[in-house]
């Protein structure tokens, strides 16, 4: 397959979902937590990982990235938001041949991943019909998604992947669920890569008498390593229920001691400027040692307070 044909495939996968999603018009979407950015490393770089998609969290950003994994990888973390609102997640990816006595490369049959994402809030005040009513008690709310992903390399530089998700939402005594899915393609050539696909492509979530489509979005992105220790990423998103957005990120890795690598990161998103000019900014850092990594990400939250994300990663 020639390079021109591969690029045409990327363009087609990016354009087709964007056209379909755009035709639905803008509006509201259910289970908005599906648009959050898991991974302190990825979040610090603006979440622009659709064209990079490395590690276990490729299951979220572009499942095609799983097709290039040749080791077991895992990651988990928490994002602490305002008023006791917490976003938690965990993902584990395993090459299909990892547990076999194999005579072929471990990644030949691709990799699978399982992941769970959860947004919870507790102690919300229950009030009457007017704002001046005293609280009559408290209640909780939760959104969860359970995902199963698979990615496989079709050639040394081209991989495809897909994810199926089950979404469960609860608000006080009201509960709803829905199924959805992602699909993507990822092309790698030397120091650069490019990816495209669609997230949350179908499904509606009903809570009581209200039913909304899930937050479908087409994406296309890329990454470039201009020199050792540097990574640049960029992504364009076209959500069905919102305006298009651009995201950019940079990472600088450097050995600081024997076996220890430190990273500094920064990012920007154009869809996060409602709290002022700096609200699109994100920053973070990380430390790696022998396949283990700990990361921290930060972004400003305006009047609601800053948002911090902590995560750990491991390769075996």
Secondary structure, DSSP 8 states (H G I E B T S, - for coil): --HHHHHHHHHHHHHHHHHHHHTT-S---B-GGGGS--SHHHHHTTT--TTT--STTHHHH-GGGGGG--S-EEEEEEEE-GGG-EEEEEEEEEETTTTS--SS-TTTT-EEEEEEEEEEEEEEEE--SSTTS---EEEEEEEEEEEEEEEEEEETTEEEEEEEEEEEEEETTEEEEEEEEEEEEEEEETTEEEEEEEES-S-EEEETTEEEEB--EEEEEEEE--STTEEEEEEEEEESSS--EEEEEEEEEEEEETTEEEEEEEEEETT--TT-GGGGEEEEEEEEETTEEEEEEEE--GGG--EEEEEEEEE-
